[in-house]
């Protein structure tokens, strides 16, 4: 993309009220995954992270692979409804692509770029919708999601690499709890989250640098992430390092140790 093209796109997003001067998690994540929907502030934040912790890119990619494995597990368990909170920008494979043609999927993100891109990609798919909302506005999200999903039937609730963008003051564990109250029995909860357990000093530096840029990125401990499941029954192998959650063919990828985060799936 030329500098002129970048400026034109930058100006078009500003014209509809999108802040491009502050990094957004969805766009930073998109950059780390090799996507094209990001701005200078997002790239700057990503490159800062990589300079401090090169494992950030491995973690982003490993997390995306976890999404695919978890959704496939849920699909095979008979789940046909998915509520994907903090979904980020569309990057194949998406939840709905793995869940199957008979599944209903609601994507939720507070970045207008995500809503615009997702709406365009899925315009002809009536079983998939994108909701522009902040995950902290639980009632708003559930009301919008309820237009497609039947909450009297099992739903898979996904928080894939999104809760680490919620500050402690907003009680991420409590946010998850509010969503859980809306779910029918035999639903599932999926969470993945970055951690500072393997490099606490580097993670603290990244967290501080994000804060200086007006963004939130908090690596939490395994115990803190486990608490986010609110005591629900974890399926094997429990809350483990992301690449260790049911790896394909039971074989860990070579970079498994560089994927610095935890993940798990629980029955509701």
N, C-alpha and C positions, 0 to 999 in steps of 0.2 A: 504493500500500500504506500502510495506517495505521500509526502508531507501535505500536499494540497488535499488529497482525499481524506487524510486523517483530520485535517482542520474542518473540512466540510461535514464530516460525520460528527465531529466534536460539537460544531455549531448547531447541527440538527437536534442533537440530544439536549443541549442547553435550552433550545427554543421550546421544548416541551417540559422543562422544569427539572431535568436530570442533573444532579451534581456530578460533574466529571473531574472536579479538583480534589475529591476525597475518594480514596480507594474503597471499593465495595467488594466484600468477600466473594460474591458470585463472579465478578470480573477478574479478580486476582486468581481464583481457582481456574477460570477459563484460560487465563494466560499460562498457568503452570501445566495445564493439560494440552497446550499447543493450539488453543482456539484463537479466534480473531476478534472477539467482542470485549475489548478492553481499551483503556485510555492510559495516558502517560502516568497518572497517579497510581493506577493499578499496577502497571509494569514496574514502577519505582518501588512500590511496596513489596512486590514479588521478588525483585532482584535484591532488595535489602534482606529479605528472609533467606534467600539462597546464599548470600554472602556470609551470613552468620551460621546458617544450618543448611548445607546442601541437600540434606535428607528431606527437605520440604517437598521437593519435586517427586521423590520416590513415594512420599506419604500421600500426596495428592493422587498419583496414579494408582497406588495400592488401594486407596480408599475407593476409587472408581471401580476397581475390580471386585472389591467387597460388595459394593452395591449390586453388581451383576450376580454374584453368588447368592446373596441374601434374597433378592427378588426371585431368583430361580427356585430357591428353597421354599419360599412362600407360595409360589405358583404351584409347585409340586405337592404342597400341603393342602391345596384346594382353595387358597385365597384368591378372590376375584375382584377385590376392591383395595385400592391403595391411596393413602393420603401422604404425599411426599412434601414435607415441610422444609423450607429453605433449600429448594431444589437446585438452584443455580441455573446457569445457561445450558441450553440443550447441547449435549455432547453424546454421540452414539457410543455405547448403547444406553438409551434412556430407560427409565422404569417401565413405561408402557410397551416398549419394544420387547422387553424380557417377559413381562407379565402375561402376554398373549392377547390375541385379538378379542377374546371374550371378556377381558378385564376392563374395569372402569378405574381411571386414574385422575386424581386431582393434584396438580402441582401448585405449590405456594411459595412466593418469594416477594420481598419488599422492594426489589430493584425493578424499576420500570423497563429497563433493557431486557430483563428476563421475560417479563410479561409480553413485551412486543415480539421478541424472537420466538417464544414458545407459541404464542397465538398464531403467528404466521406459519410455523412448522406444522402445527396440528389443526389448522383451520378446517380441514375436511374430515376430521376424526371426532365424531360426536360422543365417543366414549372417553375422551381425554379433554380436560379443561385446565386452564391456568388462572390462578387467582392472585391478583396483586394485593398482598396484605402482609403485615408484620406478624410473625408467629406469636408475638406476645399478646396480640389482640385475639385471644382464643375464641371468644363468642362470635366475632366477625368471621373468622376462618371457618368455624364449624357451620355457621349459617350458609356461607357460600358453598362449602363442600357438600352440604346436605342437599343441594339442588341436583347433584349427580349421584352421590353415594347414599346408600341405605344404611343408616347407623344401627338399625335393628339386626343387621347381619354382620358377620365378621369383616373387619377392616385391618389392613396392615398400615400401621402408623410409622413413618420413616423420618428420622432425624439424621440424615447422612451429612456429616461434616458441617453441621450448622449450629449446634449448641455451643461450640467454642467461640462463637461470635456474639454470645449473650453474656453480659457482665454479671458478676456475682450478685450485684445489687438487684438485678431483675429476676433472680432465683430460677435458673434454668430447670432445676429439679421440680420446682413447683409448677412451672409451665407445662412440663411433660405430664405431671399429675392431673392437671386440668383437662388435658386432652384425653387421658385415660378414662376419665369419668364418662365420656361420651361413647366409649367403645362397647360393643356387645361381647359376650363370652366367646371364646375361641378366636378372638382377634390376636394380633401380634404387634409387638413394639420392637423397632430396630434402631439402634444408635451406633454411630461411629463418632470419634472425638479425638483430637490431637492431645498429646501428653508431653509433659516436660520431664517425665520420670527418667528418661535416658540421657538427658542433657539439660538439667535445670537452669544452669547459668545462661546458656544460649537461648533457651525458651524465654527466660525473663527478659533478655535483651530484645528479642523479637516482639514480645508483648509490649514493652515500653516504646519501641519504635513505631508500632502500629498506633498506639495511643497518641503519640505526637502527631500522627497523620489524621487523627480524628476517627480511627477505626478500632475495632475490638478483635483480639485474637488471643485466647487464653488456653494454654495447655494445662489440663487438670490431671490429677493422679488417677490411678486405676480405681482406688476406693471411691473417689468422688464421682467418677463416671459410672461405676456400678450403682451408686446411690440413685442415679438418674432413672434407673429401671424401676424405682419405687417398690422394690420387693417382689416384683413379678417373677414368675418361674422361668429361669433362663434355660434355653435349650443348650445341649452340648455343643461346643466345649465351654460355654459360659462367656464371661468377658475376658477376651484375650487380645494380644497384639493383632492388629488388623489382618495381616497376611496369614495368621495362624487360624483364622476362623474358616473352617471347612475348605481348605485349599483344593483346587481342582486336582482330581486324581490322588488326593492326599499328599501331594508333593509341594513343598514350599518353594516359592521363586527364589532366585539367587539373592535378590535384594530384600528379602523378608525382614532382616534385622534393621534395615534403614527406613522402614515404614513405621514412623513414630506416632502411634495412636492405638487406641483400643476400640474394640467393637463387640457387639453381642446382639442376640435376638432372644426375645422373651415372649412367652404366651401370656395373654391377658386374662 
